[in-house]
Amino acid sequence: LHWAVERGNLDILNSLLQDPRIDVNVADHSGRTPLHLAAAAPNEETLAYLLRDVRVDVNAMNSYGETPLDVAMK
């Protein structure tokens, strides 16, 4: 999921999000969820795509105590 978000690959992202077993809030080694990565990237379409998924935790914090909104404001 992180890979698809970092590359803005909506086809793979869509396929992964269709699987109810996928944890859309899984964190990487820095505590970043896919939404954190999308908020930091210049691809707004990926960010919007994730935000439409009701499973996404918009208040998830990374290892630095930042939410995706905090990351987007940088």
Contacts in CASP RR format, 6 or more apart in sequence:
PFRMAT RR
TARGET T0000
AUTHOR 0000-0000-0000
METHOD contacts of the structure
MODEL  1
LHWAVERGNLDILNSLLQDPRIDVNVADHSGRTPLHLAAAAPNEETLAYL
LRDVRVDVNAMNSYGETPLDVAMK
1 13 0 8 1.000
1 16 0 8 1.000
1 22 0 8 1.000
1 24 0 8 1.000
1 26 0 8 1.000
1 34 0 8 1.000
2 26 0 8 1.000
2 28 0 8 1.000
2 32 0 8 1.000
2 34 0 8 1.000
2 37 0 8 1.000
3 9 0 8 1.000
3 12 0 8 1.000
4 10 0 8 1.000
4 12 0 8 1.000
4 13 0 8 1.000
4 16 0 8 1.000
4 34 0 8 1.000
5 13 0 8 1.000
5 34 0 8 1.000
5 37 0 8 1.000
5 38 0 8 1.000
5 41 0 8 1.000
5 46 0 8 1.000
5 50 0 8 1.000
6 37 0 8 1.000
6 41 0 8 1.000
8 41 0 8 1.000
8 43 0 8 1.000
8 45 0 8 1.000
8 46 0 8 1.000
10 45 0 8 1.000
10 46 0 8 1.000
10 49 0 8 1.000
13 46 0 8 1.000
13 49 0 8 1.000
13 50 0 8 1.000
14 49 0 8 1.000
16 22 0 8 1.000
17 24 0 8 1.000
17 49 0 8 1.000
17 53 0 8 1.000
24 33 0 8 1.000
24 34 0 8 1.000
24 50 0 8 1.000
24 53 0 8 1.000
24 55 0 8 1.000
24 56 0 8 1.000
25 33 0 8 1.000
25 34 0 8 1.000
25 35 0 8 1.000
25 55 0 8 1.000
25 56 0 8 1.000
25 57 0 8 1.000
25 60 0 8 1.000
26 33 0 8 1.000
26 34 0 8 1.000
27 33 0 8 1.000
27 60 0 8 1.000
27 62 0 8 1.000
30 62 0 8 1.000
30 63 0 8 1.000
30 64 0 8 1.000
31 61 0 8 1.000
31 62 0 8 1.000
31 63 0 8 1.000
32 62 0 8 1.000
32 63 0 8 1.000
33 56 0 8 1.000
33 57 0 8 1.000
33 60 0 8 1.000
33 62 0 8 1.000
33 68 0 8 1.000
34 50 0 8 1.000
34 56 0 8 1.000
35 47 0 8 1.000
35 50 0 8 1.000
35 51 0 8 1.000
35 56 0 8 1.000
35 57 0 8 1.000
35 58 0 8 1.000
35 60 0 8 1.000
35 68 0 8 1.000
36 60 0 8 1.000
36 62 0 8 1.000
36 66 0 8 1.000
36 68 0 8 1.000
36 71 0 8 1.000
38 46 0 8 1.000
38 47 0 8 1.000
38 49 0 8 1.000
38 50 0 8 1.000
38 68 0 8 1.000
39 47 0 8 1.000
39 68 0 8 1.000
39 69 0 8 1.000
39 71 0 8 1.000
39 72 0 8 1.000
40 71 0 8 1.000
40 72 0 8 1.000
40 74 0 8 1.000
41 47 0 8 1.000
47 72 0 8 1.000
50 56 0 8 1.000
51 58 0 8 1.000
58 67 0 8 1.000
58 68 0 8 1.000
58 69 0 8 1.000
59 67 0 8 1.000
60 67 0 8 1.000
60 68 0 8 1.000
61 67 0 8 1.000
62 71 0 8 1.000
END
